Amino acid sequence: MRFVWQFLAVMAIYAISGSAVMAVKENDWLTLVVGLTSAALAVLVYGWVVRRTEHRPALDVARKGAVGKTGWGIVIGVGMFSAVIANLLVAGHYEIDGLGSVTGALGLVGFMAGVAVAEEVVYRGVLFRIIEERTGTYIALALTGVVFGLSHLINENATLWGAIAIAIEAGFMLAAAYAATRNLWVPIGVHFGWNFAAAGIFSTEVSGNGASHGLLDTAMSGPKLLTGGAFGPEGSVYAVGFGALLTIVFLWLAHRRGNIVPRSRRAARVDSTATLSR
C-alpha cells in the first residue's frame, strides 16, 4: 500500500504541475515561476508521503548538501549534451546562426526544472526505489528504464527508436545515478542539465516535443542516426553512446560504494517455490 499511496501522491502533483506549466507556457516569466514552484512542491509532497507511509524521513531529498549535489548533476547533464552537440557540430550537422532568446531560455529553466523534478520523483524516487527492494538493483534499473522510455511514445514526434534511446541514455543512466548516490538531487541535476542544455542553450528538439527557442539560434540537418531526426538529438547514436557510458560509470560507483542491492532472498524463495510447483 505504501507504493500505491506514494505513486498516487506524486502522480497527482505531476499532473497538476504539468497542467499549470502548460497553462502559462506562452509567458516566459510565469513559466519560470510556476515551474520552479511546482518543482519545490513535488519534492515537498514526496518527502511528506514517504514520512507518512514509511514512518521515516525521506533521506534521498534531505536538504543538507542538496545544492552541491544538484549542481554536480547539472554539470554532468550539460556536459553530456554538449558532447553530443560537439560531435554534430564537427560532423557539419549542427549550425549556430546567432543568438536566440534570453527570456525564452529563462522560461525553459522553470519548465525543465518542473519536468526534471517531477519525473525523478516518480520514476526514481518511487518506482525504482521500491521495485529495487523486491527485485534488486539491476532488474529494477531495467524495468523502470524501459517504462521511462516507453512513456515518451506519447510525444508528438515520438518514434520507437527514440523511446529505446531514452530508455538507455536516460532511464538506465538516471537509475544508475540514484543507485550510486542514494539521493534524488544528482539525478534531478543531470536530468535538468540535459534537458535545459537541449532546449535552453542549443535550441533543439527535446524528446519529439518540438524545437525550443533558447539562447542560440540554430539549425540541424543530416542522417537520423546521427541527429535523431524529428525526435531530436536524444535519438542520436551519440546520445545513446554517452548515456550508456555514463550508466557504466555510475554502476561502477554504486559497486564501489556497496550500493548495489541484491535480489531479495524472499523473492528468490517465492520464484523457486513457483518453479517447483510447475
Buried (B, 14 or more C-beta within 10 A) or exposed (E): EBBEBBBEBBBEBBEBBBEBBEEBBEEBEBBBBBBBBBBEBBBEBBBEBBEEBEEEEBEBBBEEEBEEBBBBBBEBBBBBBBBBBEBBBEEEBBEBEEEBBEEBBBBBBBBBBBBBBBBBBBBBBBBBBBBBEBBBBBBBBBBBBBBBBBBBEEBEBBBEBBBBBBBBBBBBBBBBBBBBBEBBBBBBBBBBBBBBBBBBBBBBBBBBBEBBBBBBBBEBEBEBEBBBBBBBBBBBBBBBBBBBBBBEBBBEBBEEEEBBBEBBEEBEEEEEEEEEEE
